Amino acid sequence: MKKTVFFIFLLITSVSCVSTKSTLQNVDDNAPIPQVSRNNTFVITEYSKDAKYGYNKDYPINIFFRSTKDDSINQERFLNALAGPKGEKITFQKVESCCPFPTKRSEMGAGFLDVYEITWEGQKKPIVLYVNIYEKGALMVPMGLSLKKF
């Protein structure tokens, strides 16, 4: 009985934390679904001119997924296409999920952003990128990064 009451309390608390209005600024439902290269990375052809793109929780990288089997593979397809500012090999690690927002693309009616720490050799301080698997948007290389050469 205590577990049931605790679960109901936890469910109500987590749902009440989600705002009814999304703060995401760069969602584009008309954005094309990205092509996948032979290297199993996304084909990215544009560089962002917006310093907030990917670095600000209100301007995440919207990679979208079609089904739950794609939810983490698309993050890897995007991040594996990137390199450091001078072409350095990057490493990435998911450090947390944060920033709940309302979405129609989730059974819960809410989504979370995944926060990735990006590092490369010679870098002074890791960078943090916000990635959104629930919404669509134009995929671009965030400022300060480049495309990996294959």
GIVEN-V245130 format. One record per backbone hydrogen bond with DSSP energy under -0.5 kcal/mol. NH is the residue of the N-H (numbers start at 1). CO is the residue of the C=O. E is the energy in kcal/mol with one decimal. If there is no record, write none. Layout:
BEGIN
nh/co/e
NH/CO/E
NH/CO/E
END
This chain:
BEGIN
nh/co/e
5/1/-2.3
6/2/-2.5
7/3/-2.6
8/4/-2.4
9/5/-2.4
10/6/-2.8
11/7/-2.7
12/8/-2.5
13/9/-2.5
14/10/-2.5
15/11/-2.2
16/12/-2.2
17/13/-0.8
18/15/-1.2
19/17/-0.6
25/58/-3.2
28/136/-2.9
31/28/-1.9
37/41/-3.5
40/37/-1.7
42/77/-1.8
43/35/-2.4
44/42/-0.8
46/139/-0.5
48/141/-2.7
51/49/-0.6
53/50/-1.2
54/59/-3.7
55/52/-0.9
56/52/-1.9
59/56/-2.0
61/130/-2.6
62/60/-0.8
63/61/-1.0
63/132/-2.2
64/132/-1.1
64/135/-1.0
65/133/-0.7
70/67/-2.2
71/68/-0.8
74/70/-1.8
76/72/-1.7
77/73/-2.4
78/74/-2.0
79/75/-2.8
80/76/-2.7
81/78/-1.4
82/79/-1.3
83/146/-2.7
84/88/-3.2
87/84/-1.9
91/119/-2.7
93/117/-1.6
95/115/-3.0
96/115/-1.2
98/113/-2.6
101/111/-2.0
103/109/-1.6
106/103/-0.5
109/106/-1.0
111/101/-2.9
113/98/-2.7
114/131/-3.1
115/96/-3.3
116/114/-0.6
116/129/-2.8
117/93/-2.8
118/116/-0.5
118/127/-3.0
119/91/-2.6
121/89/-0.6
123/120/-1.7
127/118/-2.2
129/116/-2.7
130/54/-3.1
131/114/-2.9
132/61/-3.0
133/131/-0.5
137/62/-0.7
140/138/-0.5
141/46/-2.3
142/140/-0.5
145/142/-1.7
146/83/-2.5
148/81/-2.8
END
